[in-house]
């Protein structure tokens, strides 16, 4: 069965690009423009991985991460941030909140897919 | 340029408008956090997107400027005119670059080099003595150009092979790619990796290097050793030492000695932590629980085209239905009519976008112009969420800009003049947009010195546009402004030029079937009122018949309809040509007399009352057949000179009707 990845980014060209890239690799993708929308999708659908931007309007990536991890029903879904943000402090905080990986934009395709595959397999 | 890049460019241009908007707000209110966060976030998104889609030079510029705003967020730097101007100018250039057709021009580094330097200089000049800032910048994100050679040693805690597709394998490769590097993988007999050793010359700070391992901490241990400043790999001797170290001929200490410098043990990340604070962003973007997708304009045009064909077919079907006596058929036809109408209304809305983007541009214009002319001008906008056809917005951009330019150049006085006239020093330019029936209204007004009619008339007479005896009403005089080559400014400024343009403004508006009128009072101000039809392709109209020829009169202009005996129209022999309709005298134009005077007249005539520029007038036709949805089809070039005909439409029975423009038909008969 195809694994479903939720791609959260308020910037449409990146969201579409990431979705297309993942679809080509055989994943099923859903797009969301902010954390709130993403969370609604997560609780209503089967999502195997959340790939989210950090800085977004309405609800940031960190807020989304906390929501997902605080809900026992969704806590097991791995979350990866895909972002230009590179502050070690933020990365540490996110890790403590249960983040599985941090991919920096721009990313290398191999690293990108390896991290995603790893997160989906190992949680 | 691939499709992803094209889409990025589109989105980035939107982002730049948002950035402008944020900067304007920030300038108006330098201590507000919401616009600051918006600016910061927009820069951040732009940086990420640009880097991702191969526009690294734009990403770099966005990064440098983002850094400045980050300092503002931290309270180290204050919002100033200089900072805002620098940002606006930099991203104006970015906007130009993104609009280049040629990808190599888009990639050109030179254009942005100036702005990049300006951003760096700005930082240096603003914070020359502040040790805090220097510390920040030497280790921080600003001066990334301190090159150092570092040894990275990574020991996996799990069993992995080079082919294992484990993230760690790629993380090590990512690190090796951060600069000139030399690496060695040490494996055991079964091919499992024992450790990696990478010597890399990079500008990336150790603290940042560490972040690569945050999410694989459980799966490996790593060490960073500073070997020296600069790229030590350029030295042949170090290459040899590195090989020796890799093959355990020498140990780490000997390598360091070889490197000529003693390195402190890293990490010292505590000292180097970014001063960034958690971004609690409160951006004012309007994403109302509605997902927005981008669709190519061509697809929408296609869709609209097919829907207009559907409407034509629908009216033919209704026509056939009226002749066939079948309840079932009748029911289906009526339902189809309902659905078609809904479809039409919805489809018309698809192509509409808020004029907000345009308004942001104007804000910029007002700001820049008033600065350069030494005038103080506030720009107000109302109804920026009013929606218009995207094409129309694009066509109207220039004309409206021209009017605003004139308003600032000719309308608004200098602060001294305003003070002397008892006005506030700040002038106001206002743009107001709103819908009324099937029209979009845009009013551009200023509270400047107003238009002096005498000046225009004098000038027009001097240029031979009107004769000195001509009796001109206000409307006639204001229309002279749209005449090519007429400018009333005694000193022509380089900004609004020589009156070239107002004629183009009018022409553009007419091409869109709209009109423009002027109201002005000396010393109080001027208002330009632009009225544009909502839809460019479908209009509701009255289908009328004159001498067996059918015409359509746009319904939005119609006030009332009356039937009078035909004789009442025949007033050729009277001095008073007005016709009494509904107990009121009305100036009536008979289409029969204009175009079909040699036909046998009917017994009665239907008078359609319309209001044109505030005056009630009547159009006489033989009879009104009913209300229709007319799908406008352009006429061939031969007829395009006949501006009183807006276009043609195909009726249910397959015949053709001409769509009239009441305003112009009156102008025609006047001349």
Interface residues (C-beta under 8 A of the other chain):
Chain A: X10 X11 X12 X13 X14 X16 X17 X20 X33 X34 X37 X53 X55 X56 X57 X58 X60 X62 X83 X84 X85 X86 X87 X88 X89 X90 X91 X92 X93 X95 X99 X100 X101 X102 X105 X106 X108 X110 X111 X114 X115 X117 X118
Chain B: X4 X7 X8 X10 X11 X12 X15 X41 X44 X45 X47 X48 X49 X51 X52 X53 X165 X166 X167 X169 X170 X171 X173 X174 X177 X207 X208 X210 X211 X214 X215 X269 X273 X274 X276 X278 X279 X281 X283 X285 X287 X289 X291 X292 X294
